[in-house]
């Protein structure tokens, strides 16, 4: 992995985490937490979308949309787990 792709992944993850925090009504975790949620959300969406037959496309905007949808799913699941306790 190149250094530029790592920086790009962190930026897209941070943006996706921030967007998902806004979509899920303030359930963000701060800057570092949002980066982690965005990156994990991107991996989550990367596993779920192909199994369902969805394709987002290529490019930066598609990557942000992809990661944001995954991060929203992740925040939703985290919210369910928190309510269950």
N, C-alpha and C positions, 0 to 999 in steps of 0.2 A: 504494500500500500504506500502510495506517495504521500508526502507531507501535505501537498495541496488538497488531495482528496480527503484527508483527515480533517483539515480545516473546513472544507466544504461540508463534510458530514456534520461537524459540530455546529456550523452556522445554520444549516437546514434543520438540524435537530432542535436548536434553540428557538428558531422561528416557529417550528411546528409545535413545540412545547408551549410557547407563549400563546399561539393561536388556540390551541386546545384548552388552555387555562381560561381564555376569554369565552370560548364556546361553552365550556362546562361551568360557567358562572363562578369564576374566581377560585377554582380548585387547583390553582398552580402551586408549585413547590419552590419558588424562587428561581434565580437564574440557573444555578447548577442543577437543581432538581428538574427544571424545565428542559434543559439540554438532555438529561438522562431519560426523561419521559418521552421526549421527541425521538431520540435514537432507538429506544426500546419499542416505541410505537411504530417506527419505520420497519423494524424487524418483524413485529407482530403483523402489520399489514402485508409485508412481503410474504409471510407464511399463509395468511388467510386469503388474500385476493386471488392468487393463482388457483387455490383449491375451489374457489367459488366461480372461477372463470372470468373474473374482472381484469381489465388491463387499463392502467391509467395513462400510459404513454411514456415518452422520454422527455428529458429536459429538467431544468431547475424547478419550474412551476409545478410540473407533474410530481417531482420528488417531494416538494413541500406539501402538496395536496395529499399524497400517499402517506407521508409521515404524520400529517395532522389527523387524518382519519384513524390511523393506528393509535395515535396518542389519545384521541378522544375515546376510543374503545378501551384503552388501558385505564384512563381516568375513571370511566364508567365502572369498570370491574373493581378498581380500588375503592370507589365509593360504595359499591355493594358489599365488599368485604368489611369496610369500616362500619357499615350499618348493622351487619350481622353480629358484630361483637357486642 
